[in-house]
Structures are given as C-alpha cells and as structure tokens.
C-alpha cells in the first residue's frame, strides 16, 4: 500500500506551474517562490485539530482562542479528544462559551473517534485524499473545506484545489481577467492544468486575491 509523505517539493511545483500556465506564471514571478509549509514537519493530531476547527468556526481568532482556553481549563488538558471532553457535560461546555450546535458537533466527532471512525495520522498516510474527505466529511460541523485545509496545511498533499473557497475563486478571476469569479465547476475544470500541484497553485491564488483586496482579518485555514 503506497504511503503519502507530508509535504512535497515546492521547487519542482514552482517550475512545473511556470511551464504549464503562462498567466498564473506571471503572478508567480511577481510574488516569488513560496516556501514549504512549516507545519508539514510538526506533530499533528487529527481529532484535536478538527475539534479546534469546530470551536473556531464563525468567530474571531481572539474570541475563539478565549473559548478554547476555557475548555482546556475545564477538562484539565490541552488535548481535545473523547476521553478529555468526556470529563464535562454540555452545560459545562456552554459555560465555556461553546454554542449548542458546536457542542453537538464536538460530541459527534468524539463519538466517532471512540468508535474508530476517525482515521489517525498513520492511517491517513495510506489513504487517498478523497478517502480522507469521505471519512471526515460526515462529521457534524466538518465540511469539505475544513478537510481540504487539513489536507493542504497539515498533511501537505500536493494536489488539492478547494473550488468552493472564495479567495481561490477571486484569485482565479484576477489571473484570467474575468468579469466575475468562476463557479466551482469552472474552477475545477480550469484547475486541471495545475495538477499534480493544485495545492501550490491554490497558495498563489490566495496570495493574488490578498494583493487585490487587503484582508480585514487572516483566515484560519489550518485548524490551529
């Protein structure tokens, strides 16, 4: 069974995309080569990361960090799992500032973990990225975008294109000088030119979108 490394050769990706796409390549030369993601080398706990992603949804980074800190204090651990979150009930979660929907999502995640339904890092290394999306997508509160961010920023898979992401769609609009952002279907078709390095192309599309409109706040894309 093939194993997937965490990360890829960004120099090879850079040279490949320059050859494959003149329009994108013009922007890439302007922005310069992007370095490897440091988190590809760091220890990573999928369940804990997904739990934090749930807690950060629809909140500012500061507000979410405050709530996470309260939860960690309440459970007496910095590790969010079924065994630690199981130490407190839903009322205690609500007292920490966790909404009812997020509490339900955390319970669903940890119940699936307890039943062996959440693959660990070792198992993920042998899974195709579509299998990982299929395994994690059914978790309440975890959509395809969240899993794609994990694939890109944590697992370092080289060929991920989050076609529903507004920043990436805006970047593609600027690259191709379109009057409107491409639809997810149109972006998926456009992205075939960037394979097998669609992750690296996506990183540039975010940068391109940020160059056009200064982001009001950074987007937490990696379950920090």
N, C-alpha and C positions, 0 to 999 in steps of 0.2 A: 504494500500500500504506500503510495507516494506521500512524502511529508512536505508540508509547506513551511518555508522559512519565514520568520518575522522580518519583513523588510525586503527591499530589492535594490538593485544597482541604479542609483539615481543618475549617474553619469551616462550609463547606457540609455536610460529612459530619455534624458535630455537630448542626446544626439539623435535618437530614433525619431522623436517628435519633431525636431527641427527638419528632418528629411521628409517626414510624412505630411506635414501641414504648414504651408508657407505662411498663411495668415496667423495661425497660432504662434508659429516660429518667430514672427516679427515682434510679437509681445514678449515672448520668452527671452529674446536677446535684449530687449529693453529692461526687463526685470532681472535678468541674470539667472544663473543656475540656482535652484532651490536645494538646500541641504537635506540629508536624510532626517527623518523624524526621530528625535532622541528617545521617545517612548517605545520605539520598536525594541530597544535593548533592555527595558526595565521590566521587573517582575509585574505580573498582571493577573488579577483575579476577576474573571468574567462576572460572577454573581455580584460581588461588591461593586464593580463598575456599573452594572445595569441598575442596581439599587440606587446608586448615586445619580445616575441619569434620570431616573424617575423623580427623585427629590428635586433635581434642578429644573425640571420642565416648567416653563411659563413663569419663571421667577428671575429676578436679577441675580447675578452671581453672589453679591453680598448677602441678600436675603436668604438664598438657598444655603450658602455656607453656614449661616447662623443656625438654620434649622437642622442641618446635618450635624453640627456640633452638639446641639441639644439631644439629638437622637443618640449619638455616640456616648454622651454622658449618661443618658437614661439606661442604655444597655450595658454600659461599662466596657465598651470595646470600640475600636476603630474599624472593625471588620463587620460589614453588614451581610449577614447570612441567616439561614433559617434558625440556626441554633442560638444566635445572639439576638436577632429581632424577636425570636420567640420568648424572650425574657420579659417583654412588656406587652400589654394588651392594646387594643385600638384606641381606647380612651387616653392612654399614656402617649401614644403616637400623636393624637390630636393635640394634646397639651404641649407637645414639642413644636406644633405649628404645621403638622402634616395634614393635608386635606383628606377628606373621606375617600375621594377617588384614588389618591396616591396611596393611602393605607391599603385599599383593596388591591392595588397593583403590586405593592410590596408583598402582601400575603400570597398573591398568586405566584409571584416569582419564587418566593421561598418554598411554597408548597411543591412547585415543580422541581426545584432543586432537591428537596428531600426525597422526591420520587425518582431522582436520577434523570430528570428531563432536561436539565441544563448542562450541556457539554462543558467539560473543563478545558483548560488550555492545551493539555496533551492531546485530548481527543480532537479538539479543533484543528490541530496541526495536520491531521489526516483527512479533514473534511474539505470538500469544495465550498467556495464561498456561498453558493446558492443553498447548500445544505445547512449552513450556519444560519442564513436568513430564515429558512423554513423551520429550523429548530427553535429560534428565539422569537420570531415574528408573532406567534400566537400568545405570547405572554402579555397580559393586560398592561397597557401603558407603554409597551415597547413596539414601536412601528419599524418599518423597513429602514427609515432614515437613521434611526438610532443604531441599528445593527450595522448599517453601512459605515457610520462613523467609527464604530469599533473595528470593523474590517480594515479601514484605512489607517487610522491613527494609532491603534493598539496592536493589531495583528500584522499590519504592513502588507496587506495583499495588494499586488500591483495593478489590478485590472478592475477597479470599482468606479462606476460612474453614477452618482446619486442624481438621477434625472429629475427628481421632484424638488431638489434644492433650489431655492430662488436665486441664491448667489451664483450658483453654477450656471443657471439659465441666463442670468443677466450677463455674466462673463461671456457666454457663447454669443449672445446678442451683439455685444461690443466687438468681438472678434470678427464676426461675419457681417457687421454693419447692417443689422436687421432693424426694421421699424418696430417690431415687437419681440418679446422674448420667445424663443422656440418652445413649443409644447414638449412635455416629457417624451412623447413618442418621437417627435422630430429630433430632439436632442439625442435620444438613444441611437437613431439612425446616423446622425452626424458623428457620434462618438465611435462608430465602428472603425473610423480612420485612425483613432488613437490607440486601439488595442495593439499589444497587450499591456499598455501603460496608461490606461484611462485614469488610474489614481493620480498619477503625476500630472496629467492634463487637468484634472479637476483642481489640483492645488493651484495651478496657474489661473484657472478660470475664477477662483475665489479672489486671488490677488488682483486680477484685472477688474473685477467688479468693485473691489475696495478702492482701487485707484480712481474710479469714476465718481463714486459717492463715498465720502468718508463715513465709515461705520459709526453709528451712535454708541454702540457697545459691542465688544467682542462676543462672538457666538461660541458657546461651549459645545464643541463638536466631538469631544473625545472621552466623555464620561469621567472627567477629573473630579 
